[in-house]
Amino acid sequence: MRKREILDQSPNDDSDDAEPQRAGIQSVEVGFELLKAMSEASGPLMLRDLAAAAGMSAAKAHRYLVSFQRLGLVTQDPVSTRYDLGPAALRLGLASLSRIDAVKLARERVDDLLQETGHTVAIAVWGNQGPTMVHWAEAPQTVPVTLRLGDVMPMLTSATGRCFAAFMGNEGRDAQRIAPMIRDELARLKKLPRNGTLPPDLPQTSAEVDAMLDEVRQRGLARVVHSLLPGVAGFCAPVFDAQGHLVLAMVVLGSVSTLDTDWASAPATALLRATRRLSADLGHPGQ
């Protein structure tokens, strides 16, 4: 028996429990590559394709798959002989998802995003009255607007509202709740004086609202410049759960004098990267 196998078969040896980093069991880590490959595939895989995706020989992969089948982590179709994730893998995934607190996970990432962007970061969820701020972390260079926990953001003049309108309001029950809110706000915007001082990205018609929300969906995030308040700009990106539902949104907000408002700017890119990673952690398959 090889030395590695001898070490792996020593479950009673806990002499290194106090070490900062324990060696672990390498065979478990190797076998996990097969499960990872199946989770990332679009469907069941042949043995040769699965082994190649996991970076191992077919013979080696087969040995792991036999054990995984016994545990219910993997199933094999008797006709096509293709492998896929089994019922035990599903149970583990569902148990993990049921214990996830999306807002808690988002709050854990706020400080890193604040450091990366240098601007104020906030978290919003859908509340009884609309998009509601539930967490707020100010940057050293404070944005010239004060948000409070529980503040409800407007649907058309805030990046947060536009984000929720775009990703929640295009179908189903959510559309029935959001559509009247958009109509009411659009009616108020139409009453504003047209003296050349209004921000250029404020929609004036239902068609302009639809075009604006289509752009938000295409770009994956919303943006406002001067629309919420003069001198204030912001981006807002959605976070989705495993079923593709919008669970929260993250915001980067700042002064137009310091926040780069280009769609491809560093703050916008950092925000997208953070929200897409969080969505993946919540089980969303991504694009």
Secondary structure, 3 states (H helix, E strand, C coil): CCHHHHHHCCCCCCCCCCCCCCCCCHHHHHHHHHHHHHHHCCCCECHHHHHHHHCCCHHHHHHHHHHHHHHCCEEECCCCCCEEECHHHHHHHHHHHHCCCHHHHHHHHHHHHHHHHCCEEEEEEECCCCEEEEEEECCCCCCCCCCCCCCECCCCCCHHHHHHHHHHCCCHHHHHHHHHHHHHHHHHHHCCCCCCCCCCCCCCCHHHHHHHHHHHHHHCCEEEECCCCCCEEEEEEEEECCCCCEEEEEEEEEECCCCCCCCCCHHHHHHHHHHHHHHHHCCCCCC
